Amino acid sequence: MALDNAGHELAERALRLSGQSQRLLIEEAPYAICRATDSGQLLQVNRSMLEMLGYSPGAEADLQIRDLPLIFAANDGFETFRQSLLRGETVRGLESAWLCRDGRQIQVRIGGRGVRARSGETTSISWPKTY
């Protein structure tokens, strides 16, 4: 019985370390990474995205209030990107203008893909790179 318990504890520890490593990789990436619902509500942003858009470290909540449709400078920019992702396409190198916190516009090249549930429904969209 002690071996079964030790094996279970080892597996739990490995899972925790894996999750911590994944979060660290995303947070410390030198390019912007975010995850959003399929409607554009931001769920997660990393430090590089905060800095790129002019937010202080720890200001994720301030950025998340804006959500993605409000970050795209063109009214239809987010919707065009979103529709591609909802069709199951992987988007790479799409040029777009984004609005920074202070109102400046910056040119970005974005990529992303939809994250699907087992049912096939798109549950969120993620951007592996924004530069």
WOGIZI-V735458 format. One record per helix or strand. SS is the DSSP state (H for helix, E for strand). FROM is the first residue (numbers start at 1). LEN is the number of residues. Records with the same first field share a line. If there is no record, write none. Layout:
SS = FROM-LEN + FROM-LEN
//
This chain:
H = 2-26 + 47-6 + 60-12 + 77-10
E = 34-4 + 42-4 + 72-1 + 91-9 + 105-12 + 122-9
//
